[in-house]
């Protein structure tokens, strides 16, 4: 499950790096997406650490979400699709929580889920400004 999340986070980080090219550098939208991209990259590091701490081997794969988002045309549509991916990750984490004992993996996943929910709100707000 941690590797599935890692592959999804890696795809999200790469998607956001690509989406940044759709926005003028140093604008409010670019800065917001940069912050979301940093969260995705940070989550990759956290997941790799968690996997190693439970004696696993981190996957080197990238989820197929990358290609799916990049196939979508238009900034608003891409952000909306990105948010579907963010919601998928938050949902996967939510599904796994009842099966995890209290501890460092559970705590890290709860924090990761919260960051995804905040990033969904941020991207929704950005969509609203782009639709005006």
N, C-alpha and C positions, 0 to 999 in steps of 0.2 A: 504494500500500500504506500509506503514511503517513497519507493522508486516511481510509482505511478504519479504521485504528487510532484516528485522531482522533475520528471519528464514534462509534466504540464507547466511547472514553473519556468523551466528552461525555455519552453516554447513561448510562454508569456513574456519573458525578458527579451527574447529575440523579436517578438512581434512589436513590442513597445519601442525597441531600438529602431525598427524599420518605420514605425508610424511617426516617430519624431521628425522624419524627413518631410512629412506632410505639413509641417508647421514652421513658421519663421522662428529662427533661433532667438532665445531670450524673451519671447512673448509669454503672456500668462499661461496660455494653453501649452506651450512647449515646456515651461517650468513644471506645470502640473503633471504632464505625462512623464517628464524626467523623474519626478518623485515616485510615481507609480512604477516606473521601470526599475528604479533603485530598490524598491520593495521586492519586486520579483527576483532580482538578482540576489538580494540578501536572503530571500527564502530558499534559493538554490543552495547557498552556502549552509544555511541552517539544516536543510534536509540532508545534505551530504554528511554533515557532522552527526546528525541523529542516526543515520544509517550505519555509519562507522561505529558509533557508540553501542549499537545493538548487534555488533559483529556482522554487519551486512556489507555488501559491495555496492557502492553507488552506480547507478546506470549512467552510461554516457550518451544515451539516446535523447532525442528531442521529440516531444509529442507532435502529432500531426496537426495540431491546432495552428501552428505557424503557417503552413500552406493554406489552410482554410481561411484564415483572416486576410492574408495577403491577396487571396482571390476575390475578396469583396471589394467593390468599387465605392468610393466616396468616404470622406472622413467620418461623417455621422454614422453611416452603416458599419464602418469598421469599428468604431468605438462601441456601438451597440453589440456587435458580435464579440468584441473583447470582453464586455461585461457579462455576456453569457458564459464565457470561459471562466471568468472570475467567480461567477455564481456556481459553476460546476465544481470548482476547487473547494469553495466554501461548503458546498453540499457534501462532497466526499469526506471532508474533514468532519462535518457534523455526523455523518453516518458512522465514522470510525470511533468517535469519542466514547460511546457507551461500552465499547469493547476494550478500552484502554484503562489500565489501572492509573491511579494518581502517580505522577512522576514527571520526569523531564520531557518525555515524548509528548505526553498529554498537554503539559503546560505550553510547550513550543507550538503545538498544533492549534491550541486555543488562541494564542497570540497571532498566529498566521491567519486564522479564520477572521479574527477581528480586523486585521490589516486589509484583507480582501474586501470585507464589507465596507470599510472606509474608502477604499479605492473605487469601489463600485459607485458610491455616492459622489465621489470627485469626478468620475468620468460621466455620470449622469448630468452633473452640473455643467460640465464642459459641453456635452451634447446640447443642452438647453441654450447655451450661448451661441453655438454654431448654427442652431436652427432659426435664430432671430434674423 
